[in-house]
Amino acid sequence: MKYFVIFIIFSIIAFNGCRQRNQATQENTDVPFLDLPEAGINEVINQAFLREIDITSPRMNGPDIILLQERLLELGFAELGEADGYYGPKTAGEIYFIKSALGFTDYIVFSQDEEHYAGTDLDFRPADYQLVNKELWDIIFNPEYTAMLSDIGLIRLFNNDPLVWEPEENPKVSELTETALPYIEPDWVPSWGLGVGSKVQKEYFYDAGTKKISVTETIESGWEYVTTIRDFAFQNGQRIRQSIFLESSPYITVKFSLHDS
């Protein structure tokens, strides 16, 4: 009888311990004190950031992630699909593009025939490419950044594959002109068996709904490398430069910069 009582007491203690651990886990993956339908949008924005948002298994979920996804969709990052409240690869992909365009990191695009490198030991993306911290959260929800983030969203939709996309094949492109420029071999290129390089500048407008983007694109091709520089000029005066460099590797490095001229 004594051992039976001890067993019952031990079982109760163990059960309570498991329940507390489960509650702690739930608190780490959800934001329990906010209910989006019941809270005003300003209250949600001011209070929702309680944790760093990251790719986890199982997926992080909660009203803060719904809010983040809805904000991304509002800014034009439609590639994530819908606001389902779970932080998965699609949402993380849009975050990665924003972080790179804001200068937090370089953007790595895998070549079409080498997509299987993504997620492996040969994945060259930075370890925190998908991480949303308070600094990034505040930028995304700051009204002063809305116009700039919307412009970045337009670039994202119009330029998913930077080396394959051709403006003359896109019906939204108008007033396309193309000019051949002098080509000079880079100093680092060997002097044997190079073939002939080329340098071309394309100027065109891209129609995005009620907006029109002026784009100047300079493409330089040589021995096992392609360098592309795109200057996007928006109607609101915002200018974003995108530099794309490809050499003999399974990935493409893309650098962004904001510029005045």
HELIX and SHEET records of a PDB file:
HELIX    1   1 LYS A    2  THR A   29  1                                  28    
HELIX    2   2 ILE A   41  GLN A   47  1                                   7    
HELIX    3   3 PRO A   63  LEU A   75  1                                  13    
HELIX    4   4 ALA A   78  LEU A   80  5                                   3    
HELIX    5   5 PRO A   89  ALA A  101  1                                  13    
HELIX    6   6 GLN A  112  TYR A  117  5                                   6    
HELIX    7   7 LYS A  134  PHE A  141  1                                   8    
HELIX    8   8 PRO A  143  TYR A  145  5                                   3    
HELIX    9   9 THR A  146  PHE A  158  1                                  13    
HELIX   10  10 PRO A  167  GLU A  169  5                                   3    
SHEET    1   A 7 TYR A 107  PHE A 110  0                                        
SHEET    2   A 7 TYR A 251  LEU A 258 -1                                        
SHEET    3   A 7 ARG A 239  LEU A 246 -1                                        
SHEET    4   A 7 TYR A 225  ALA A 233 -1                                        
SHEET    5   A 7 LYS A 211  GLY A 222 -1                                        
SHEET    6   A 7 SER A 198  ALA A 208 -1                                        
SHEET    7   A 7 VAL A 173  LEU A 181 -1                                        
END                                                                             
